[in-house]
Amino acid sequence: MTDFEKYIQRYLDLVPSENWIEELKNSGKQTLEIYEKLTEEQGNFAYAEGKWSLKTLLQHLIDTEKVFAYRALRFSRKDQSLVSGFDEESWADNSYAETRTLKSLIKEYKLTRKLTLTFFRKLPAEATQLIGIVNENEIKVETIGKLTVGHNIHHLNIIKERYLPNL
């Protein structure tokens, strides 16, 4: 197993069932259940110095989902151009999440998830098996969809373990 495969496997292992599209829907609901109960002040909470606030974390989920969906779109359209990675720390540092309201971030998350679900639901089965290259690593469109779920669940677990008990 390559380092890339090991890296993504930790997310794929979090997907609770084979029906990853349903799990995409479920993880979105779980995320919203948490965020819609937060106050604006709680949205600014970070559990330790140098850690992201809950608002920045939500922006990270939004940004990452958009990147994953873009990759899946390209590969499902048989675009074999090389796709580079992105620096999540730099993106978070420059996301402007702290200048936004929690309500606006929640709205963007809902819209992003709706678009992602619509895209994957309408994609023909054969297109989910197409492969593209990210950072010199091959990945299937379906794997990107599962990765979207696992990544979201990974951060939900962090929120439940490190943020919510300290609010």
N, C-alpha and C positions, 0 to 999 in steps of 0.2 A: 504494500500500500504506500502510495506517495505521501509526502507531507501535506499536499493539497487535499488528498482524499481523507487523510486523518483529520485535518482541520474541519472539513465539512461534515465528516461522519458524526462528530460530537453534536451537531445540530440535527442531523437526520435521525439520530437515535432518540431524539425527543419527540418525534412525531408519533402520537399515540395509536394511530391506526393506518391501514393501507389507504383509506379514503382520505387522501391528503387535501382534496378540495373542500371536503366537509370540515376537516381540521383547520383549514385556512379560515373558514367562516367562524368556527368555534373559537379559535385563538383571537380573532378580531373582537368577538363578543366579550371574551374574558378581559381583554385589554380595555375595552370601553367601560365595562363594569367597574374597573378600578379607577380609571381616570375621571369618569363622570361623577364620582363621589368626592373627588379632591377639591379643596378650595384653591383659589389662586395662590395663596401663600404656601400651601402644601406643594403646589406645582414647582415652586422654587427650591424645594428641599433637596439636599444632597446628603447622603448618609455619612460621608467623610470628606475631609479636605481633598480637593483635586478630583473628586468624583462628579459625574454629571448630575445635574438636577433632574427631577422627574420630567420637567418640560423638555430639557435637552435630550433625554432618553427617548421621549416620544418623537421628537423631531428626527432622531437617529433611526427609529423604526420606520418612519415615513420615508426618509431619504433612502435607506437601504432597500425598502420594498420597491421604490421607484427604479433604483438601479437594477435590481433583480428582474423586475418586469421588463425593463428595456432590453436586458440581455436575452431574456426568453423570447421577446418579440423578434429581435434580430435573428436569433437562431431558428425560430419557427418559420421565418421567411427565407431561410436558407442563405442568410448573409454570413459568409465565411471570413469576413474581415476580422482581424485580431481586435480583441477587446481588452483594455487594461483594467486593472483594479482601481480602487480608490482608497484614500487615506481617511478612515473613519474618524480618527482623532482630529485631523485638520478640518474635516467637514463639521464635526460637532463644535469645534472652537469657533467656526465661522458660520454657524447656522442661524444666528440671531434669535434663537428660541427664547432667550431671556427677555427679549423686547416684545414678544408676542403674548397674547392672552392664552390661557389654558384652553378656553373655549374655541379659539381660532385653530389651535393645534389639534384639538379633538375633531373639529369639523374637517380639517385636511386629512387626518388619519382615516375617518369614515369614507371620504371620497376616494382616497388612494386605495383602500381595501376593496371598495365597491368596483373600482376599475380593474384591479387585479383579479378579483373573483370573476368578473364578466369576461375578461380576456381568457383565463384558463378554462372556464366552463365552455366557451365557444370554440376552443381549439380542437381540431380533429385529433383523434388518438395517435395517428401516425406522426403528427407534428410534434407531439410530446416526446417522441423518441429521437428527434433530430439532435445533433451534437454541434456545439460551437466551442470556441476556445477563449478562455479568460485567463490572462496572465500565463499564457503558454500551457494551460491545463484544459483538457477536454471535459465538457460537462453537458449532460442532456437537459433539454428543456424541462422535462418532468422533474429532474433533480433540482433544478432552480426553483420550481414550485414548492417542492418539499423543503428546500432550504429556507424559503420564505417563512414557512410554518415553524420550522425548528428554531430559526433565529428569533422569531417573535416569542416563542415559548421560553427560550433561553432567557430573554430579558424579563418576561413575566415572572420567572422563577427568582431572578435577582430582585425584582421589585418586592415580591412577597417575602423574601428572606432578609433583605437588607434595608429596604425603604419603609415599608408599611409598619413593621414593629417599632420603628423609631419616630413615627409621625406624632 
